């Protein structure tokens, strides 16, 4: 008896299935929900979608508050768009600042190079100007002799 499952005939399989079916419990039938009772949420939604809430006196009392909430919602959305525009503007200005800063640095480095003494000498050589070899001399002028009545008027001012 190497394989006991092969020896079972089809007749025996059918008998086992019938026994299993008989042993199963009958299905439990659930109680149907009462059609007259609805939940609070279901009633509210049916009034809103049906439009009957508009004829209720309590709803009419709340219309100013509902309009106020709508106005706040519109302002909230507008504020979001305004903030997005300002963020884009700030990014644009910051990019312009970066570009101008790099332009400033490159212009400054060009000016530093051109204003070196050797570069200035090269630039004025075609005009016939040369660097002096002798250092400049200081010229001193003696103050003029003024009469006693006319003292230095410029010094009193």
C-alpha positions in Angstrom: 0.0 0.0 0.0 2.4 2.6 -1.3 -0.2 5.3 -2.1 -3.5 5.0 -0.2 -5.1 7.9 -2.0 -5.0 6.2 -5.4 -6.8 3.2 -4.1 -9.9 5.3 -3.1 -12.6 4.9 -5.7 -14.8 7.7 -7.0 -17.7 6.2 -5.2 -16.0 6.6 -1.8 -15.1 10.2 -2.6 -18.7 11.1 -3.3 -19.8 9.5 0.0 -17.2 11.6 1.9 -18.4 14.8 0.2 -22.0 14.0 1.1 -21.1 13.5 4.7 -19.3 16.8 4.8 -22.2 18.6 3.4 -24.6 17.1 5.9 -22.3 18.0 8.8 -22.2 21.7 7.9 -24.4 24.0 9.8 -27.2 25.8 8.0 -26.4 29.5 7.2 -27.6 32.1 9.7 -30.1 34.6 8.2 -29.4 38.1 9.4 -32.2 40.4 10.4 -33.1 43.0 7.9 -32.6 46.5 9.0 -35.7 48.6 9.7 -36.5 50.7 6.6 -38.0 53.6 8.7 -34.9 54.3 10.8 -32.1 56.3 9.3 -29.0 57.6 10.9 -28.4 61.3 11.7 -25.8 61.6 8.9 -28.0 59.9 6.4 -30.9 62.3 7.2 -28.7 65.3 6.9 -27.2 64.2 3.6 -30.6 63.4 2.2 -31.9 66.9 3.2 -28.9 68.6 1.6 -29.0 66.6 -1.6 -32.8 66.8 -1.8 -32.8 70.5 -1.2 -35.4 70.4 1.6 -32.9 72.1 4.0 -33.4 75.4 2.2 -37.0 75.6 3.3 -36.2 75.0 6.9 -36.3 78.1 9.2 -33.1 77.2 11.0 -31.2 77.1 7.7 -32.4 80.6 6.8 -31.0 81.9 10.1 -27.6 80.5 9.2 -27.3 82.0 5.7 -25.2 85.0 6.8 -22.7 82.7 8.6 -22.6 80.4 5.5 -21.8 83.4 3.3 -19.2 84.6 5.8 -17.5 81.2 5.6 -17.7 81.3 1.8 -16.0 84.7 1.8 -13.3 83.5 4.1 -12.7 80.5 1.8 -12.4 82.8 -1.2 -9.9 85.0 0.7 -7.9 82.0 1.7 -7.6 80.8 -1.9 -6.7 84.3 -3.0 -4.1 84.6 -0.3 -2.5 81.3 -1.6 -2.3 82.7 -5.1 -0.9 86.0 -3.8 1.8 84.1 -1.8 2.8 82.0 -4.9 3.2 85.2 -7.0 5.3 86.8 -4.3 7.5 83.7 -4.0 8.0 83.7 -7.8 8.9 87.5 -7.7 11.4 87.0 -4.8 13.1 84.1 -6.7 13.3 86.3 -9.9 14.8 89.2 -7.9 17.3 87.0 -6.2 18.4 85.6 -9.5 18.9 89.1 -10.8 20.9 90.0 -7.7 23.1 87.0 -8.3 23.7 88.0 -11.9 24.4 91.6 -11.0 26.8 90.5 -8.2 28.8 88.4 -10.7 28.9 91.3 -13.2 30.1 93.6 -10.4 32.9 91.2 -9.4 34.1 90.8 -13.0 34.0 94.5 -13.6 35.9 95.2 -10.4 38.6 92.7 -11.4 38.9 94.2 -14.8 39.3 97.7 -13.2 41.9 96.4 -10.8 43.9 95.0 -13.7 43.6 98.1 -15.9 44.5 100.5 -13.1 47.8 98.7 -12.2 50.8 101.0 -12.7 52.3 98.9 -15.5 49.1 98.7 -17.4 48.6 102.5 -17.1 52.2 103.0 -18.4 51.4 100.7 -21.4 48.2 102.6 -22.2 49.8 106.1 -22.2 53.0 105.1 -24.1 51.4 105.8 -27.5 50.7 109.4 -26.2 54.4 110.0 -25.5 54.1 109.9 -21.8 56.8 108.0 -19.8 57.2 107.1 -16.2 59.5 109.6 -14.4 62.8 108.1 -13.2 63.5 110.8 -10.7 61.2 111.3 -7.7 59.3 114.5 -7.6 60.7 117.5 -5.6 58.7 119.3 -3.0 58.4 123.0 -3.5 58.0 125.2 -0.4 56.7 128.7 -0.6 57.4 131.2 2.2 54.3 133.0 3.6 54.1 136.6 2.4 55.1 139.5 4.7 51.9 141.3 5.6 51.7 144.7 7.2 50.6 144.8 10.9 47.0 146.1 10.2 46.3 143.4 7.6 46.7 140.2 9.4 45.8 137.0 7.7 42.1 137.6 7.0 41.6 134.1 5.6 42.7 132.5 8.9 39.9 134.3 10.9 37.1 133.0 8.8 
